[in-house]
Amino acid sequence: MSHRGSLHDFNPRNTGLYEANVWKAYYDRNWPLALLLVYRLLRSQFSLGPLQGVRATYYSVRAAVAWAPQDHDIEKVRALLGRFYGVLREATGAPFDADVAGDAELEYWAVHRQFDGEKGRPELIDANTRIAATVYSLSFAQAHPAGVARAHAADLVDDITGGRQTPTPEAWATVAAALRSAYTLLHDAAAVTAQQSRATV
């Protein structure tokens, strides 16, 4: 019997801390640590089994590597992101469309690159919101507060990577706190929606 993951059982504090540490490892160019932390993040956030965690990490990292060059093959990136979300859909049993989720993630990557260093861009907020709305079957309005908070976290990281903020432990703790807020808002919105769905069954 295969392990069943979950979209809803994550701990916002742990998930935010893991993701902040992933971003820090990338900033430090500590690739082995970044790989390990991505694996731990995905297992923690989606309650994945070990093999599911390896598969999700594999497609996530391959997509990121394919995206890195400016002259990347966008269709290759799109396919890898679709496979990544396919692993999550299969593991959790969630009803979202993996290709649509992958396209939403790709949009976020593109917008983040385009507006790197420009704080408060509505495009970045909307892209983050669409990912959450797609994966968690939320309306755009329900997912929007989490999208705002996660875009703020990305702005804080951009300040560090852009040299506008010294990469102190306190600065990274601020990033983790912003991510914790984003995941708390997402967790609460998803819980309300799940409760409403059960009530109508």
N, C-alpha and C positions, 0 to 999 in steps of 0.2 A: 504494500500500500504506500503510495507516494506521500511525502510530507505536504501538508496544506499550510500555505502561508496566509498572510492577512494584510489588508490595507489599513486596518483600524487599530491594531494592537500596539502600535509604536509608542514609545515614551518621548514626548517632545523635547525634553531636556537632553536625553541621550542622543537623539537623532541630530539635534542642533549642534551638540558638542562634536559628534563624529564628523559632521559635514564641515564645520569650521576647521577641524584638524586636517581634513582632506585638503581643503583650500590652502592651509598653511604648508602642508607637505609639498604641494605643487609649487608654492611660492619659493620654498627652500630648495626646490629641485631634488627632493628626496624621493625618487621614484619608487624604490622598494616599499618605503613606508606608505606612500600615497596608494599604491596598489593594495596593500594590506588593509588600509583604512577604508577604501572603497568597498572591499569585500565585507568588512565588519559593518559599515554603514548600511549596505543593502540587506544584510542578514537581519540587522536590528530593526530597520525601518519596516521591512515587509515580512518579518518572521520566516525567512527562507531557511530551508535545510542546507547542509553544507554543499551538496552538488548544485542545487539551485543557485546558491550564492556564487559559486564558481562560474556558472554559465552566465548569470546576470553581469558579473564583474567583467567577464571576457568580452561580452558585446559592448558594454559601457566603455571600457578602456579602448577597444578597437575603434569605436566611433570617435572618441576624443582624439586618438592618434590620427585618424583619417581626416578629421576636421582641422587639425593644427596648421597645415600649410595654407597660405593664402590662395593658392591655385588648386585647392582640394577638389576631389570628385564628389559633388554634392549628392548625386544619386547613390553612391556607395555609402556615404554618411547616413542618408535617409534610410537605406535598407538595414544598416546595422542598428540604428535606433529603433526601427520597427521590430527587429529581432529581440532587442533588449526588452522592450515593453511586452513583447510576446512571451518572454520568459516570466515576467511579472504577472501577466494575465493568467497564464497557465498555472503558476504556482499558487496564486491567491483565489482563483475562480471568479475574479471580478469581471463584469460584463463590458468593460471599455474596449474600444477598437484600438488595437496595438499600433496600426499604421497612423491613425489620427493622432494618437499620443506621441508617436515618434515625430510626426510633422510639427506638433506643438513644441516639442523639445528642440527641434532643429530651428524653429522660428526664434526661440529664446536665445540660442547660441548666436544666431545671426544678428539679432538686435543688440545683444550684449557686446558683440564685437564692433558693431557699427557705432554705438553710442558710448563706448568705453570712456569712463571719466566724466560723463555728463550726468550729473545727479538728478534724480527725480523724473527721469524720462517716462512719460505715460506709456510709450511703446514697450519698455522693459516691464512695467507693472502689468500691462495687458498680457504680455507673453507668459509671465509667471502665472498669472491668473488662469490662462487657458490650459496650461499643463494640469493644474490642480482640478479644474472643472472637468476636464476630459477623464482623468484617471479615477477620480472619486465620484463621478456622476453628479456633480454639483452644477447649479446654475452659475452664470458668470458673476452675478451679484453675491451669491453665497461664498464663492471662492475669492472674491476681490480683496477682502481684508488680508488674507494670507498672502496674496500676490503682492500687495503693497509692502508688507513686512519683509518678504523675501527679496524684493527688489531693493529695499533699503539695505539689507545685508550685503547684497552684491555691490552696492555703491560703496559701502564701508571697505570691502575687500579691494575695490578698484582704487580707493585712496591709498591703501597700503602698497599695492603693486605699482601704482603710478608715482610713488615717491612723495605723495602729499601727506602721508601719515607714517610716522616711524613705526616699524613692525615690533612694537613692544608686546609683552604678554597681556598688558591691559587692553591694547588695541584689538588683539585677537579675541580676548574675552568679550569685548563689545560686539564683535562679529557673532560669536557664539550666542550671546544674549538675543541679538536680533533674529537669528535663525530659530532659537527656542521660541520666541514670540510668534514667528511665522508658522512653525509646526503646531504650536498650541492652538492658534486660530484655525488651522486646517483640521486638526484632530477634533475640535469642538464642532465645526461645521459639518464634518463627515458623520460624527456621532448623531447629530440632530437629524440629518437626512436618513441615516440607517434606521433610526427609531421610527421616523415617519413611515418609512417603507414597510417595516414590520407591522405597524399599526393598521395598514391598509390591506394586509394579506388576510 
